[in-house]
Amino acid sequence: MEGLEAIIGITILLGWVFLMVIVAWLSTKYKRLSVTDFATTGGTLGLLTLFLTYSATYHSAYAFMGTTGFIHTHGLAWWDNVHWCVLPGIMFWIIGSRVWALSKKYGFISYGDYLKGVYKSGGQVATALSVAAAIVGFIFVLLYTAIQALGISYLFNVISGGIISFEEGLLIFIVLMVFITWIGGLRGVAWTDTVQGIFMLIAYIAGCVWVASAAFGGIFNVFSEAAQKIPEGLYLPGFKGAFTPQFWTSLWITITFGMAVMPHIWIRYYAGKSLRIIKWAAVFTAAYLTYLYIFTPALGLTAKLLYPDYATPDKLVPVLLLKYTPFAFAAFVMAGALAAALSTADSQLHAVSTILTVDIYKTFVKPEADERYLYNVERWIVIGLGVIVALISFTRPGLFLTILTMATAGTAALFPVFVAPLFWKRVTSKAALASVVVGETVVALTTYVWKNPLGIAAGAWGFTIAWLILIIVSMATKPEKSVEECVSFLKTIFG
């Protein structure tokens, strides 16, 4: 890479970093020194900010790099418009609106806070349930946060022409992630997500179209070429035969429902100003995600056609951009990848810090702590988590899809205990705790001991068994007043 290109790349990187710092700093104009404001903005986000922070949080380094790598490896078995794009919007309304209503009534601000509240009649069992869920969320989300930093550190190195090393890129990304979260909480994260959500949409679509046009004369030509040369990549089970119908279906169940109750997604259900805003945010989210992912298959197939045996397909996006587009444009698109990763990573860091502050510290260390005190505690936790993420990242864990699947499998088994008390009066805290313990055990066994039995993904096994345990044990135990009250309250609003 020539010196001028390196200067251009570094200038784009520094410009992006500077913009994020400014936006995060401006968000503090409206903040309050309370843990409620830090965790949920006090439920004050408007339509544009809420839908873009929700949509941008769904994107990550995986959206820019992992999807291309996955299509290169398995073909279009990856692409399923329903589970990747439409269902997040639908669940934002069905689940998010009800969680929002309960948060307004009971003051929920965290992951475990919600479980302790709806299962309140269960006493110590409810507390144990909230802690178990908090631990699961902490483990899986923190690992997924680390993979964002890992993927993006590689892009820092590429854009700068090797001037910024992997370790230096990692440090820049983590410091920026920690700063945004530390200075503004969810408000700072949401404001920067708004800017990044617009930026990543433009950058990614432009990059896909340019590369496809330069390499094959257009997106439709890419599919025509693929149909002739690699037809097996256009249908199940894909290039390697891994995506049988049952595995494909079970994977979308895992990712769809697992993502819906991940801590960084769940906490956004509390943040909207009104039900009307949540409704329209759900609509725009489905449209945003669908439109973005229309172009992904073309880029993945282009990568497969041009580099059929590439050893590390997750890294093919910058290779394609640098070969088929001007360097300044390639750097611009890769900065969009940085935006995608940061919008997920800072959201996850914020969610995990809220879990540790509200669900662990306040519950077991200082129950009498006030809002201002917990606000300061959470900011210190953010810094500590940043160090942990850095340590994990330096171990360079596996590929993007591997981490995504592991994380969503763990949280998919939590889905029943979070969602059931929104609709079913009969669910109990004892059943919920049994569901979490058995569900997570099944996920572990079907991931590491008996891998994907019958060709069904581990997360789908955990999700299914967790539902069965929840229903069976609930029917065998005494109904709880707190759950009945929640369901009755929601029926007065939603019918």
C-alpha positions in Angstrom: 0.0 0.0 0.0 1.3 3.4 -1.0 1.9 6.1 1.6 -0.9 8.3 0.3 -3.4 5.4 0.7 -2.2 4.8 4.2 -2.8 8.4 5.1 -6.3 8.3 3.6 -7.1 5.2 5.5 -5.9 6.5 8.8 -7.6 9.8 8.2 -11.0 8.0 7.7 -10.4 5.9 10.8 -9.5 8.9 13.0 -12.5 10.9 11.5 -14.8 8.1 12.4 -13.4 7.7 16.0 -13.6 11.5 16.5 -17.2 11.6 15.3 -18.2 8.9 17.7 -16.5 10.7 20.6 -18.3 13.9 19.8 -21.7 12.3 19.5 -21.3 10.4 22.7 -20.2 13.6 24.5 -23.2 15.5 23.1 -25.5 12.8 24.5 -24.4 13.7 28.1 -26.3 17.0 27.8 -29.5 15.1 28.6 -28.2 12.5 31.1 -29.1 12.2 34.7 -26.8 10.8 37.3 -28.9 7.8 38.1 -28.6 4.1 37.3 -32.0 4.2 35.8 -31.0 6.8 33.2 -27.7 5.0 32.6 -29.4 1.7 32.0 -32.6 2.7 30.1 -32.5 6.5 29.5 -35.5 6.5 31.8 -37.6 5.4 28.8 -37.1 8.6 26.8 -35.9 7.4 23.3 -37.8 8.7 20.3 -38.6 6.8 17.1 -35.5 7.5 15.1 -33.1 6.8 17.9 -35.0 3.7 19.2 -35.4 2.0 15.8 -31.8 2.7 14.7 -30.2 1.6 18.0 -32.3 -1.6 17.9 -31.5 -2.3 14.3 -27.8 -1.3 14.6 -27.5 -3.5 17.6 -28.6 -6.5 15.6 -25.7 -5.8 13.2 -22.1 -6.5 14.1 -18.8 -7.5 12.6 -20.6 -10.6 11.5 -23.0 -8.6 9.3 -20.1 -7.2 7.3 -17.6 -10.0 7.3 -19.1 -13.2 8.8 -22.0 -13.4 6.4 -19.7 -13.2 3.4 -17.5 -15.9 4.9 -20.4 -18.1 5.7 -21.9 -17.9 2.2 -18.5 -18.6 0.8 -18.4 -21.8 3.0 -22.0 -23.0 2.9 -23.8 -21.1 0.1 -27.1 -19.3 0.4 -28.3 -21.7 3.1 -27.3 -18.8 5.3 -29.9 -16.4 3.9 -33.4 -16.6 5.4 -35.2 -13.3 5.2 -37.7 -14.2 7.9 -35.5 -15.0 10.8 -32.8 -12.6 10.1 -34.8 -9.6 9.2 -38.6 -9.6 9.6 -39.0 -11.5 12.8 -36.9 -9.1 14.9 -39.3 -6.4 14.1 -42.3 -8.5 14.8 -41.0 -9.6 18.2 -40.0 -6.0 19.0 -43.7 -5.3 18.9 -45.2 -8.5 20.4 -42.6 -8.9 23.2 -41.1 -5.4 23.5 -44.4 -3.5 23.9 -45.5 -5.8 26.8 -42.1 -5.6 28.5 -42.2 -1.8 28.1 -45.7 -1.6 29.7 -44.5 -3.7 32.7 -41.3 -1.6 33.1 -43.5 1.5 33.3 -45.7 -0.1 36.0 -43.0 -1.8 38.1 -39.8 0.2 37.3 -37.8 -2.7 35.7 -34.4 -1.5 34.4 -32.4 -4.7 33.9 -32.4 -8.3 32.8 -32.8 -10.0 36.2 -34.8 -7.1 37.6 -37.6 -8.2 35.2 -37.5 -11.8 36.4 -37.4 -10.9 40.1 -40.5 -8.7 39.5 -42.8 -10.9 37.4 -41.9 -14.0 39.6 -41.9 -12.0 42.8 -44.2 -14.3 44.6 -41.6 -17.0 44.3 -39.3 -15.3 46.8 -35.8 -16.7 47.0 -36.6 -18.9 44.0 -37.2 -15.8 41.9 -33.9 -14.3 43.1 -32.1 -17.5 42.2 -33.8 -17.4 38.8 -32.7 -13.8 38.1 -29.1 -14.6 39.1 -29.0 -17.8 36.9 -30.3 -15.8 33.9 -27.9 -13.0 34.6 -24.9 -15.4 34.6 -26.0 -17.0 31.3 -26.4 -13.6 29.8 -23.1 -12.4 31.1 -21.1 -15.4 29.8 -22.5 -15.5 26.3 -22.8 -11.8 25.6 -19.3 -11.0 26.9 -17.9 -13.6 24.5 -19.8 -12.2 21.6 -18.6 -8.7 22.5 -15.0 -9.9 22.3 -15.5 -11.2 18.8 -16.5 -7.7 17.6 -13.2 -6.3 18.8 -11.3 -9.2 17.2 -12.8 -8.8 13.7 -12.5 -5.0 13.7 -8.9 -4.9 14.8 -8.1 -6.8 11.6 -9.8 -4.0 9.6 -7.8 -1.3 11.4 -4.7 -3.0 10.3 -5.9 -3.3 6.6 -7.2 0.3 6.3 -4.0 1.7 7.7 -1.8 -0.3 5.4 -0.3 -2.2 8.4 0.7 1.0 10.2 -1.8 0.2 13.0 -1.1 -3.3 14.3 -3.7 -5.8 15.4 -3.0 -5.0 19.0 -3.1 -1.3 18.5 -6.4 -1.6 16.6 -7.8 -3.8 19.3 -6.9 -1.1 21.9 -8.4 1.7 19.9 -11.7 -0.2 19.5 -12.0 -1.2 23.1 -11.1 2.2 24.5 -13.7 3.8 22.2 -16.3 1.2 23.2 -15.7 1.8 26.9 -15.7 5.6 26.5 -19.1 5.7 24.7 -20.6 3.4 27.3 -18.9 5.0 30.3 -19.8 8.6 29.4 -23.4 8.2 28.3 -24.8 4.8 29.3 -27.6 3.7 27.0 -28.2 7.3 25.9 -24.6 7.6 24.6 -24.8 4.1 23.0 -28.2 4.9 21.3 -27.0 8.3 19.9 -23.9 6.8 18.4 -26.0 3.9 17.1 -28.2 6.3 15.3 -25.3 7.8 13.4 -23.7 4.4 12.8 -27.0 2.8 11.7 -27.4 5.3 8.9 -23.7 5.1 8.0 -23.5 1.3 7.9 -26.6 1.0 5.7 -25.2 3.4 3.0 -21.6 2.0 3.2 -22.6 -1.7 3.0 -25.1 -1.5 0.2 -22.7 0.8 -1.9 -19.9 -1.7 -1.3 -21.9 -4.7 -2.4 -23.2 -3.0 -5.5 -19.8 -1.7 -6.5 -17.9 -5.0 -6.1 -20.6 -7.0 -7.9 -20.7 -4.5 -10.8 -16.9 -4.4 -11.1 -16.5 -8.1 -10.9 -19.5 -9.4 -12.9 -21.3 -6.5 -14.3 -24.0 -6.3 -11.7 -25.8 -8.2 -8.9 -28.1 -10.2 -11.2 -25.1 -11.4 -13.2 -23.5 -12.7 -10.0 -26.5 -15.0 -9.5 -26.4 -16.0 -13.1 -22.8 -16.9 -12.9 -23.3 -18.8 -9.7 -26.1 -20.8 -11.1 -23.8 -22.0 -13.9 -20.6 -22.6 -11.9 -21.6 -23.3 -8.3 -25.3 -24.3 -8.5 -25.1 -26.3 -5.3 -24.5 -23.1 -3.4 -28.0 -21.8 -4.3 -30.1 -24.4 -2.4 -30.0 -26.6 0.6 -27.9 -28.3 2.0 -25.2 -26.0 0.6 -21.6 -26.6 -0.5 -20.7 -29.0 2.3 -24.1 -30.6 2.8 -24.3 -29.3 6.4 -27.6 -27.4 6.0 -30.2 -30.1 6.0 -33.8 -28.8 6.3 -33.9 -29.7 10.0 -30.6 -28.1 10.8 -31.5 -24.9 8.8 -34.9 -24.7 10.6 -33.4 -25.3 14.0 -30.7 -22.7 13.4 -33.2 -20.0 12.6 -35.2 -20.9 15.7 -32.0 -20.7 17.8 -30.8 -17.3 16.4 -34.3 -15.7 16.2 -35.5 -16.5 19.7 -32.0 -16.4 21.3 -31.4 -12.8 20.0 -34.8 -11.7 21.2 -33.9 -12.2 24.8 -30.2 -11.3 24.7 -29.5 -8.7 27.4 -28.5 -5.9 25.0 -31.7 -6.5 23.0 -34.0 -6.9 26.0 -32.9 -3.6 27.6 -34.1 -1.7 24.6 -37.6 -2.8 25.3 -37.5 -0.5 28.3 -36.2 2.5 26.4 -39.0 3.9 24.2 -41.1 6.9 25.0 -44.4 5.3 24.2 -46.2 2.3 22.8 -46.7 4.2 19.5 -43.0 4.7 19.1 -42.3 1.1 19.8 -44.9 0.0 17.2 -43.3 2.1 14.5 -39.8 1.3 15.6 -40.7 -2.4 15.0 -42.0 -1.6 11.5 -38.9 0.3 10.5 -36.6 -2.3 12.0 -38.0 -5.0 9.8 -37.7 -2.8 6.8 -34.2 -1.7 7.6 -32.9 -5.2 8.3 -34.6 -6.7 5.2 -33.3 -4.0 2.8 -29.7 -4.3 4.1 -29.5 -8.1 3.7 -30.9 -8.1 0.1 -27.3 -7.4 -1.1 -25.4 -9.8 1.1 -25.8 -13.0 -1.0 -24.4 -11.3 -4.0 -21.2 -10.4 -2.2 -20.8 -13.8 -0.7 -21.3 -15.5 -4.0 -18.8 -13.1 -5.6 -16.3 -14.1 -3.0 -16.9 -17.8 -3.7 -16.6 -17.4 -7.5 -13.4 -15.5 -7.3 -11.7 -17.1 -4.4 -13.1 -20.6 -4.1 -10.4 -22.0 -1.8 -9.6 -19.0 0.3 -8.4 -20.2 3.7 -10.0 -17.5 5.9 -13.3 -16.5 4.2 -14.3 -14.2 7.0 -11.6 -11.8 5.8 -12.7 -11.7 2.1 -14.7 -8.4 2.3 -11.7 -6.2 2.6 -9.9 -8.3 -0.1 -12.8 -7.7 -2.5 -13.1 -4.0 -1.7 -9.4 -3.3 -2.2 -9.3 -5.2 -5.5 -12.5 -3.8 -7.1 -13.0 -0.3 -5.7 -10.9 2.8 -5.2 -9.0 2.7 -1.9 -10.8 5.7 -0.4 -14.1 4.1 -1.1 -12.9 0.7 0.3 -11.8 2.4 3.5 -15.2 4.2 3.7 -17.0 0.9 3.5 -14.7 -0.8 6.0 -15.4 2.1 8.4 -19.1 1.0 8.0 -18.0 -2.4 9.3 -16.4 -0.6 12.2 -19.7 1.1 12.9 -21.6 -2.2 12.8 -19.2 -3.8 15.2 -19.1 -0.9 17.6 -22.9 -0.5 17.6 -23.2 -4.1 18.9 -20.2 -4.2 21.2 -21.0 -1.0 23.2 -24.6 -2.2 23.5 -23.4 -5.5 24.9 -20.9 -3.9 27.2 -23.6 -1.7 28.5 -26.1 -4.5 29.0 -23.5 -6.7 30.9 -22.5 -3.8 33.1 -26.2 -3.3 34.0 -26.6 -7.0 34.8 -23.6 -6.9 37.2 -24.7 -3.6 38.8 -28.4 -4.1 39.3 -28.8 -7.9 39.3 -25.6 -8.9 41.2 -24.1 -5.9 43.1 -27.4 -4.4 44.3 -28.9 -7.8 45.1 -26.0 -9.3 47.1 -23.5 -6.5 48.0 -25.4 -3.3 48.7 -29.2 -3.6 48.6 -29.7 -0.2 50.1 -27.6 1.6 47.5 -29.3 4.6 45.9 -29.5 5.6 42.2 -26.5 7.9 42.2 -24.3 5.4 44.0 -25.2 2.6 41.6 -24.6 4.9 38.7 -21.0 5.3 39.8 -20.6 1.6 40.4 -21.8 0.7 36.9 -19.3 3.1 35.3 -16.4 1.4 37.2 -17.8 -2.0 36.1 -17.8 -0.8 32.5 -14.0 -0.1 32.7 -13.4 -3.5 34.3 -15.4 -5.3 31.6 -13.4 -3.5 28.9 -10.2 -5.0 30.3 -11.8 -8.5 30.3 -13.0 -8.1 26.7 -9.5 -7.1 25.7 -8.0 -10.3 27.4 -10.6 -12.5 25.7 -9.9 -10.9 22.3 -6.2 -11.5 22.5 -6.9 -15.2 22.6 -8.5 -14.8 19.1 -11.5 -17.1 19.5 -13.3 -18.9 16.6 -15.2 -17.7 13.6 -18.1 -15.2 13.7 -20.9 -17.7 13.1 -19.5 -20.1 15.7 -19.6 -17.4 18.4 -23.0 -16.1 17.3 -24.5 -19.6 17.4 -23.0 -20.4 20.8 -24.3 -17.1 22.2 -27.8 -17.4 20.8 -28.1 -21.1 21.8 -27.5 -20.2 25.4 -30.0 -17.4 25.4 -32.6 -19.3 23.3 -33.0 -21.7 26.3 -33.9 -18.6 28.4 -36.6 -17.5 26.0 -39.5 -19.4 27.7 -38.9 -18.0 31.2 -38.8 -14.4 29.9 -41.8 -14.6 27.5 -44.2 -17.0 29.2 -45.2 -14.6 32.0 -46.3 -12.0 29.4 -49.1 -14.3 28.3 -49.7 -17.3 30.6 -50.9 -16.8 34.2 -50.1 -20.4 35.2 -46.3 -20.2 34.9 -44.4 -20.3 38.2 -40.9 -19.4 39.5 -40.1 -23.0 40.4 -40.9 -24.1 36.8 -38.9 -21.2 35.4 -35.8 -22.0 37.5 -36.1 -25.7 36.5 -36.5 -24.7 32.8 -33.3 -22.6 32.9 -31.2 -25.3 34.6 -32.4 -28.1 32.4 -32.4 -26.0 29.2 -28.8 -24.8 29.6 -27.7 -28.3 30.5 -29.2 -29.6 27.3 -27.5 -26.8 25.3 -24.1 -27.8 26.8 -24.6 -31.5 26.2 -25.8 -31.1 22.6 -23.0 -28.7 21.9 -20.0 -30.5 23.4 -21.1 -34.2 24.1 -23.7 -35.2 21.6 -23.3 -32.5 18.9 -26.5 -31.4 17.2 -28.4 -34.7 17.7 -30.6 -35.8 14.7 -29.1 -32.9 12.7 -30.9 -30.4 14.9 -28.9 -27.4 16.3 -28.1 -27.4 20.0 -30.0 -24.1 20.6 -33.2 -25.6 19.3 -32.9 -28.6 21.6 -32.4 -26.3 24.6 -35.2 -24.0 23.5 -37.7 -27.0 23.1 -36.7 -28.8 26.3 -36.9 -25.5 28.2 -40.5 -25.0 27.1 -41.5 -28.6 28.0 -40.0 -28.3 31.5 -41.6 -24.9 32.0 -45.1 -26.2 31.1 -44.9 -29.5 32.9 -43.5 -28.1 36.2 -45.9 -25.1 36.1 -48.9 -27.4 35.8 -47.5 -29.4 38.8 -46.9 -26.3 41.1 -49.1 -23.7 42.6 -49.9 -20.6 40.6 -48.2 -17.4 41.7 -50.0 -14.1 42.4 -47.3 -11.8 40.8 -47.5 -13.6 37.5 -51.3 -13.5 37.5 -51.1 -9.8 38.2 -48.7 -9.1 35.3 -50.8 -11.1 32.8 -54.0 -9.4 34.0 -52.4 -6.0 33.7 -51.2 -6.6 30.2 -54.6 -7.8 29.1 -56.1 -4.4 30.1 -53.7 -2.8 27.6 -53.4 -5.4 24.8 -56.6 -7.3 25.2 
